[in-house]
Amino acid sequence: MGTESDKQLLHLVFGGELEDIDGTTFRDLSSLDIVGIFPDYQSAHAAWKAKAQQTVDNAQMRYFVVHMHRLLEPDDKH
C-alpha cells in the first residue's frame, strides 16, 4: 500500500448544456461530454479550464470537477 502522499485523489471532469443557467439540470444526458478522470486536482482544473474556455460562447454550457476520491472514501480527510 502507498503512503499518504502517494494516494490517488481522482477527479472527474464533465459537462454539458444546462436547461437553465442558474441550475445544474442538463438538457440532454445522452450528450454529456465526459472529459476524463484525472489523478489530481491540478490536472483536472487545467482540463476543466480548457473546456470552459472552448465553450465560452454558449452560456448554457457548463463543466464541472467532481472529487471522486471523496465519493470513494468519504471518511478520508483529503
N, C-alpha and C positions, 0 to 999 in steps of 0.2 A: 504494500500500500504506500502511496506517495505521502510526502509531508504536506502540511497545511498550505505551504507556498506553492506546491505542485498541483493543488486541487483544481480541477476544471470548473470554471464558472461559465457555463454555457448560456448563450444569449441567442434568441431567435429574432430575426428582423423580417417583418412582413408588412404589407399594406394593401390598400385598395380604395375604391371610390366610396365615400360615405353618402348615406341618404341625406344627412343634414350636417353642416359644418360644425354645429355645436354638440354633436353626439358621437357615438362610436359604433353605430349600426351600419354595416356595409350594405351597399346597394345590391351587389351580386356576389355571393360567397364563392361561386364557381370561378370567378375571375380574380380571386386574391392573388397577389404577387408575393410568393414566398422567396425572399431574397436569399436567406440561408441561415445556418446555425454557426455561431462564432465562438471561439474559445475564451474570449474575454470581452469586457465592456468596451474597451478602446477600439477594437476592430469592428464590433457591432455598431458602435456610434459612427465610425467612418463610413460603413456601408449604408446606414440609415441616412446620414447627411447627403451622400451621393445620390441616393434615390429621391430624397426630398427635393434636392436641387433640380433633378431631371424633370420633376413633375410640378414645379413651382407655378406654372401657368394654369393648373387645374386646382381651384380652391377646394374641390370636393375630395381630392386625393390626399390620403394620409398614410404615413408609415409609422410603425411602432417598434420599439425594442422590448422584448419580453425576457425577463430574467428567469430563464428556465431552471437554473440551479436552485432558485428559491422555491419553485414548484416541486422539484425532485427531492429536496431536503429542506423542508420548511423550518426545522428546528436549528439549522445552521445559521450562524451569526453573520455570514457574508451578505 
